[in-house]
Amino acid sequence: MAVIELSHISKYYGKFAAVKDLSLTIDKGEFYGFIGPNGAGKSTTMNMILNFIKHNGGSIKLFGQELPEHDVEVKKKIGYVPGDVRFYSQLTVQDLFRYTLEFHHLKEDQKELDNYCELFQVDRKKKFGELSLGNKKKIAVICAMIHHPQLLILDEPTNGLDPLMHARLFHLMKEKQQEGVTIFLSSHNLKEVEDYCSKVAFIKQGELVGVEDLTKSRQKVKIILLRGRSLPIDEMKAIGAKCITQTEQEARFLYEKDLQQLFSVLASFAPRLDDVTVENRDLEEQFMSMYATGEARS
Amino acid sequence: MTLFKMELKTHTKSLLIWIIVVAVLTLGLVALFPSMKEMGLQQMDLKSMPKEMLKAFNLSDMAALTTIEGYFGYEFQYVMIATGIFAAMLGLNALAREESDGTISYLYAQPISRLSIVFSKMLSNAFIYTVYWLATMVVSFIACLMFKESGASVSGLLKDFSLLGFTGWVMGLTFLSVGFLFSSWLSSSKSATSLSLGLVFLTFILGIVGKLKNDYDFLVYFSPLEAALPGNVFKNGIEWKYEMTDFAVLIVAALLTFWFYRRKDLKV
């Protein structure tokens, strides 16, 4: 069942397209990463999903219900952590928890709240305005979870968190995912996306440039770096390697076919090469190649 | 209801400050009445001043200044201007501040519609203004009772304050509502103070022009302050033609606020 269905949505500011004809489907229980460089349209997309801003054309469905018509109904099922957490500075942390629950017509589950506060080491008596960036983020995370949402939308949730809190947050997210919660995560931290997400969408200049299932193909795709005075470019291309970058004495290839064939070519050209590196393509590599070369829609 | 409570909680401090400042100011000004009366205010020769100027500042009838109502009516008009600014600022900040402070990213992530946001904020800010105005009226009435001249009728004073309470309440709600309309357009509250000052003083000046020039007397309809000034209310009672205009402006501004805010892109 699709929890988020974006169909050909766009957002224009005058003639500038912040998001252009973007379509995306996220199923229930997925831990879905959303990555792209600054200004690519990640936050704009999230803001359209949450109806902060109106989309120009296309349709947005959450839990099968069209937005903005069913805005209030779907928000009962959503927890949102904004990228820049700026809640009411004059309210205490406890007030914020209480009001969040009141908005959802829920009573405070003291035990659950205690657990969250202990997990994230939160002082409930402090005023929100007195907290550090990391502590503000923790409050936003707890506020996003205390009403037991079925969808968590997280915009850079780990900004300002120390490594211990970072690990605890993702451990908790994994637990929530196993309980069936869908998680939509926008992040610049490719390592956390790679470690925790099951799928990842790449956005560039407002357009979706790729979607990768991280549970499947990662190990198969290799990045080969060759250095030497005479590089076997044509031979590598002949076995299906795709040349990503090439200079006079260095070439990088993307390869996802038979390894025996690859090593046989490399062995035959070994005397002419100064250095050979073969490694799995990680997300960072994929990100860099995609944004450097404008890799086509997959 | 939750947002209503949140609004009250976040505004309590500023409300108290306004009430205390206005109460102290009013008490201080009214406390001067006995000594001013003894100084012989009515003897002041203002004949050399242009009549229009005296009319503009509600000083045409100097003899009236020897009564507590006349004196209060004159000095309290400046508090009324401050009250108009307070009401306009409440409205102007109500929606725009959520965006400039970034708190909208919390508020609108909750299961609440935009119409509910506007409605709850209108209710809570109208309540805040009402509390402010009631407190101001009670303090003013007590001050007038304390320092009134001997022989002044308490029941007459009570009746006049009831009328002033109503007209001042309508005036404030009108500025509040127009403030909300501006707020639904703005995505930052940075200009809220200057816009509030501009709105109140512009309409105040329109009222003065309308009062001085017969050809432009229709301008008084655009001045919520003019119809609510104690000097006018104590003299003419409630002028319903102006009150109805205020009500019309209030309702139209409120409806337009709903319409604009529903279609707005919120700055997160």
Interface residues (C-beta under 8 A of the other chain):
Chain A: S43 N47 L50 N51 F52 I53 K54 D71 V72 E73 K75 K76 I78 Y80 P82 D84 V85 R86 F87 Y88 S89 Q90 L91 D95 L96 Y99 T100 E102 F103 H104 A140 C143 A144
Chain B: M1 T2 K5 M6 K9 T10 K13 D101 G102 T103 I104 S105 Y106 Y108 A109 Q110 P111 I112 S113 R263 D265 L266 V268
